[in-house]
């Protein structure tokens, strides 16, 4: 946070030695790499954080941010959309979608202005692959009579380039001047690297950055935006929308980071401070004010749940639900019902949890979401000794898990069905399902689940034998 990314990188490297593959640590290291300009390693870490959990929202956001920085706006847009579908309450995904779409239009124009031709031997190549090829072409081969030159890109107006590069323009001019010193270009560093290669790679990097900034927001767009800002400042000295947006995104990131990092108290305090601040702003300054306030109540409720403040958490999530219904926000309604059900289940009010979650069922958007929902409802019915209903929901959960192809949830759902069958004294079916669950636990190397299932199998087998003996006696 102090901007000492090199030191932070070393610490994250040590942390990953202690816990290899930790997805939160990988995302944090990816951010460091990105700040240091190492986009290749940043992308590797972001992708590694998603290896075992494709729905990890922080990993999706970091991958999208890295791709955006690399100039792969189309791919970035894909991952911003994926993250937004999973976590629509996070403002940063919506902002990512907007800036990617703007950058794409700046690059190629509006969709109506693009004409595609169907040619043979079409291939799909990412923008970073194209830039790698371009960099390779920049490598210079010298003959006796050749001087140090580089492949010239279309000449850009010096004034335009100065505006794009800002303070870096002087650095580029200095590097280009060095190219004219033939003796220096022939020399090597202590590590054996050609000075020419270093100079050319520096110029290539600055060219790539200026292209990226031109695509992200062309000069004409910047000039126009500056004029509009000046007009707005003269007309009304309110907060700038960009400043409000940055404050909101940064605040929501901090709140989420504190909660997932095991600091629910800090997360709750921060969310309460941000809520108070935003409530004092006008609707013009924050267009989606009510949606944001509901989201903050949701964050406060989640932090309170982690702290064990169950009644307070319930009230916070109910406020989120009320705001969502007042403003007709389907995604927020679904989120609030989800959280309210969790709190009821934690309190032990299983029927209220069931009623809440059953209201949410039509809003579930994916098989994975339905899998979790059906499983939790079934688990509540099992707690209420309504074994038949528990079995039905367990089978629904298993069906959704099969559709998703998620072995973890297939395991949980199969165990739930087996437990319900034990309650129904359908021991033969229960044994078969416990054996299926054991196979799945072995498949994902879940030793704790294997031990628990073996104990459950032993118990149900004894009950089955006792039942058989009683039948024989009869």
N, C-alpha and C positions, 0 to 999 in steps of 0.2 A: 504493500500500500504506500510505502515511502518512495516507490519508484526504483528500488535497488533490485532490479530484476536478475542480475547476475548472481547475487548472494542468495536470493530466493530460489533460483534454479538449483543451486548446490544443495539447499535444504530439502527441496522436493525430491532430488535424486536420492538423497539418503533415506528419506521417508519411504520411497518406492522400493528400496533394498529391504526394508523391514516388512513392508506389506506390498508385495509385487502385484500389480494389476488393480490397485485401489482406484476406482473410477473417479472419485472426487479429487484425489491427488493428481491423477493424469490430466484432468481438466485444468487444475491450477497450474501445472507445469506447462501445459499447452498455451495458457495465457502468457506465461513468462516468455516462451519461445516467440510468440507473436509480437510481444512488445520489443523483443530484441531483433526482430526482422527475420527470424528463422522460420519461415512459413512452412517449410517441408516437415520439420520436426513437430511443429505445432499441429499440423494436419494429422501426422502419425499418432500423436497422443490423443487427439480428439476422437479419432477412429477407434483407437484401443479402448477408450472409455465406453464405447458403444458395443464392444465385442460380445459381452454377455448380457447386455440389456439395451435392446434397440430403442426402448422408450425412455431412456435416461435424458431428461429435458436439458440438463446442463451440457451434456456431451453433444446433443444435437445443436444447441445454440453455439457452442464453441466451434464445432465443425463448420457451421454456416458462416460465422464471423471470419474464420480463417479463409474459407473459400472466397468470401467477399473481398478480403484484403488482397488475395491472389489475383483478383480480377475475374474470377469464375462466377459472375453474377447469376447466371442461369442455375448452376448447381447450388449456389448459396440460397437462392429463392426456394428451391425444392426442400432444403432442410429447414429453412425458416417456416415453411408451410407445415412440415411434419411436426415441428415443435409446437406450432400454434394449434394444430388439431389436438395434440395431447394436453397442452396447458394453455387454453385460450385466455386464462386470466392474467397471464404474464404479458405486460405491455411490450417488452423488448422484442418478442417474436413479431408482433404487429408492425413495430417500427422497422424491423429487419426486412419484412416483406415490402414495405413502402419504399425503403431506400434501394433495395435490389431492383424493383420494378422501374424506379426512376433511372437507375444506372443503365439498365437494359435499353430503355427508350432513348437515353442519351447516346448510347452506342450505335443502335441500329434504326432508330426512329420508331414510329408507331407501327403496330402489327399490319395495318392496312397498306403501309408503304413498302412492305417487304414481299418480294415475289420469289418463290422457291422453284427451282428447276430440278426435274428428276433426271440425274445423270448416272451413268454406270460407275461401278467401283466406288460407291459412296462409303465413307468411313466416319466413325465418330471419334473425335479427339477433343480433349479438354483444353482450356485456354492455357493451363500451366504447362501442358505437354508442348503446345505451340511455342510458348516462350522459351522452353528448354531448347527446342530446335533452333530458335532464333539466336540464343546465346551461343550454341555450338558453332553456328555459322560465323559468329564474331571472332572466333579464334583465328589468329593471323599466321599465315605461312610466309616466311620471308625467303626471297631469292636475293642474289647478290646486288641486284640493281634496285630492289624495292625499298621504299621507305615505310615507316610505321603509319598505316592508315587503317580505317575501320569502315565497315559497310555503312554507307550513309542512309539514314532514314529520311523520309520526306522533310524538307527544311521547314521548320516552324518559325514563325515570326518571333524574333528575340524578345519582344515585349510580352508576347503571349507566354513564351517559355519562362520568362522571369516571373510572371504572375503565378504560373503553375508551381514552379519550384520554390519560390520565395527565397529564404535564406540559403537554400541549397544551390541556387543558381551560380553563386560565386565559386562553390566547390566544383561544379561541373566545368566552369570556365578554366579553373586551375588545372584540372585533370586533362582537359583538351590541350592546354598549353604544354603540359609535360610530354604529350605524344610527339611533339616536334623535336624533343631532345633525343637523338638517335642513340648516343652513348648510354644514356640512362635506361632507355628501353631495352638495350642489349644486356644490361646487368641483371643480377639475381639477388634475392634476399639471402640472409643466413640460412634459411630453411630450404633454399634451392628453388624458390618460386620466382619465375620471371616477373620483373617489375612491370613489363608490358601487359602481362596477363592480369595483374592486379589493377592497373589503371583502366584497362578495357572493361573489366568486370564492374568497376565502379561506375564508369560512364553508362554501361548497359543497364545497371540497376537504376540509375537516375532517369534514363530514358523510359524504362518500364514504369517507374513511379509516376512520371509526368503523364504517360499514356493513361495510367489507372485513374489519376486525378482528373484528367480531361474527360474520361468516360463517366466517372462518378458524378462529376458536375462540371460541364463545360464552362469556359470563361464567360461566354455570353450569358449563361444562366446565373453565374456568380454576380456579374455586373448588374443584371436585372434584379436579382434578389437583394443586392446591396441598396439599390435605389428604393425598392419597396420598403426595406427595413428603415431607411432614412425617413421615408414618408410617414410610416407608422409611428416612428419615434417623435416626429414633429406633431402628428395628430393626437397621439395618446402615449404617454410615458408609462404604460403598464409593463408587466413582465413580458419578455420575449417568449413566444411559444417554444422555441428551441431550448431555452434555458429551463422552462417548466418541464419539457419532455425529458431532458437530461437528468434533472433532479428526480423525477418520478422513476425513470429506469434504474438509476443508480441506487435509489432508496429501496426499490423492490428487490434488486439483486442482493443488497446487503441483508435485508430481512430474510430472504430465502437462504442465503449462505449461513447466517447465524443459526437458523432453525436446523438445517441439515448438518451443520457442524457441531451440534450438541450444545448450543447456547440458547435455549428457548426463552429464558428471562430477558436476555439482551434483544432477541428478535421481537418479543412482545413490546418492550419499551420503545424500540425504534418504530414499530408499526403504529403505536399509539401517538408518538410524536408526529409522524408523517400524516396520520389521519387528522390530527388537530390542525396541522398546517394547511392541508388541502381543503378542509371544511371552511377555512377562512378565505379561500380564493373564489373568484366569480366563475360562473358557468362558461363565460367567454374565454377565460384563461385556461380552463380545463374542460374541453368539450364533453368528455366522457366521465365527468365528475362522479355521478352516482354509481357507475359501474366500478370505478376505482375505489370508492368508499366501501362498496360491498366486498371487493377483493381484499381490502385491508382488514375488514371485520373477519374475513375468512382466515387471513394470516394470524390475526390475534387469537382466534379460536383454536387454530392448530397448535400454536405455542402454549396456550393455556391447557390444552389436552396433554401435551408433553410434560407439563409441570404438575399434572394431576389435579388441576382446578376444573373439575368436570362440569359443575353447574355453570360456572362462568363461561366455559367453552361452549356449552349448549346455547347460552344466550347470544354469544357472539355469532355463532353459525345461523341462529334463527334471524338475527338482524340482517345477515347476508342474504338469507332466503327472502325476507320481506322486501328488501331493496330490489332484488332480482325480479320478483313478481311485479312490483310496482312499475318497473322500467321494461318489462317484457324481454328479459335476457335469458333465453333457454339454456345456454351453457352454464351460466351462473346459477340458475335454478338447480340444474343437475349436480353441480359441484356442492351446493349447500345441502341438498338432500343426502348426498353421499356422506358428508361430514357429520350431519345430524345423526344419521344412522350409526356411524362409528361411535359417537359419544353415548347414545342410548345403549349400545351393546356393551360398552365399557362400564357403564353404570349398573348394568344388569337388567335394564328394562327391555327385554328381548322382543316383546310384542310390539312396542313402539318402534323399535329398530326395524322389525319386519315391515310394519305399515309404511314407514318412511322409504325404505329401499324398494318396496313393491311399487311405490309411486314413481320411483326413478327408472324402473325397468324400460318403459317405452323410450326414454331419453338416451339409453346406452347406445353408443355409436359403433362400437367394435365388438368382435367376438371375445377379445381379451377382457374388455370391461364387463361384458355379460358373465363371463366365467367367474370373475371375482364376486360380482353381485349375487349370482345364484348360489355360490358357495357360502357366502356370509349369511344369506337368508336361511339356507339349509342348516347351517351351524346353529343359528338362533332357534330354529324349530326343534333341533336336537336337544338344546338346553331346556326347552319347554316340554320335553318328553313327547313331542308330536312326531314320532318316528316315520310315519308314512309320508308326511309332508317333507320331512328332512330328506328322505330317500328320493322323492320326486325332484326336489331342487338340486340334490347331488348329481342326479342323472342329467339334468339340464346343464349343470356346470361342466360335467364331463363332455357332453356333446359340443359345447362352445369351445372347450379346451382342445378337443380333437380338430375342430374347424381351424383353430389358430395354430395347431401343431406345437403347443407349449407343453413340454413333458412335465415341468414343475407343477403346473396347474392340473394336468391329468392325474398326477400323483395325489394332490390334495383332494380332488373331487372323488377319486376312487376310494380313498380312505373314508371320506364322509359317507359315501354310499354303503360301504362295508359296516361302519359303525351304526348306521340306521338299521341295517339288516340284523345286526346283533340285537338291537332293542326290539325288533319285530320277531325275534327268535327264528329267523330264517338263516340258521347257522351254515347250511351248505353253501348258499349264495355268498354269505359273508366271507367264508374261507376262500372261495374262488376270487373274490374281489381283493382280499388282503394279499393273496398270492400275486395278482396282477400289479398291485401297488408296490410289492416288494421288488418285482422285476424293474419297474420304473425307477425306484429308489437306487437300485444297483446301476441302472443306465446312467444316472446323473451323479453317481458316486456320493450320495447323501447317506453317510454312515449313521447319523443320528436317527434318521427316518427308518433305516433298515432295522436298527435295534428295537425301536418302538413297535414296528409292524410285526417283528418276530415274537415279541411279548404278547401282542394282541392276538396273533395267530394261535399261540399256545393256549391262551385263555379261551378263545372261541372253540378251539378243538376239544378242550375238556368239556365245555358246555354241550357240544355236539355229541360227544360220547355218552355223557350222562343222559341226554335226551333219548339216544338210541337204546340204552339200557332200560330206561323207564318204559319205552314202547315194547321191548321184549318181555318185560315183566307183565305188562298189561295183556 
